[in-house]
């Protein structure tokens, strides 16, 4: 089970993520919509240099233009990019220009009233991985979120997903085991629920990673 912790803001938070045994760290750059997690590309580049071998940095972004994405990747030194917003033609242009080792992950929001099932087919054709967010609506949707994690939304599409997929949205140490058992993802990601008073909590991170890697068993 791959475990990704999102939204690192400082060196101290990165140390917490490294120490808890996560496999991936989500670093948010390229903001277009409200979010508490975005940092500058220069800050991202500094954090990436701190990562030990074995932990993969992932650039989480709202940017869709392939020129801007390439610039952000070069400036940050992150060559796995997770697109929370995406357009098929821009993803294809990005793919053509990326080095062979770069990876593209695409977000799906099956709990959103605007979800288009055709996006599944597109993801299968052009993505190296897929993040299935069963709590939030797509960025820019003013209605915000579903209100609670809808694991059924994930199970409803999981059989159609060809690429490895991560379960995302509303996950924490207390529910990740149940979510994994219900949906069977390749990996899981968490962010806001691992924080207390806006600060990443080391104990919550450790518990989340432990529960996820044990598939919910203590």
PyMOL commands that set and color helices and strands:
alter all, ss='L'
color gray80, all
select helices_A, chain A and resi 11-20+41-50+66-76+88-97+118-126+151-158+176-183+192-194+202-213
alter helices_A, ss='H'
color red, helices_A
select strands_A, chain A and resi 2-6+24-28+56-61+80-83+103-108+129-133+164-168+187-190+195-196+199-200
alter strands_A, ss='S'
color yellow, strands_A
deselect
rebuild
show_as cartoon
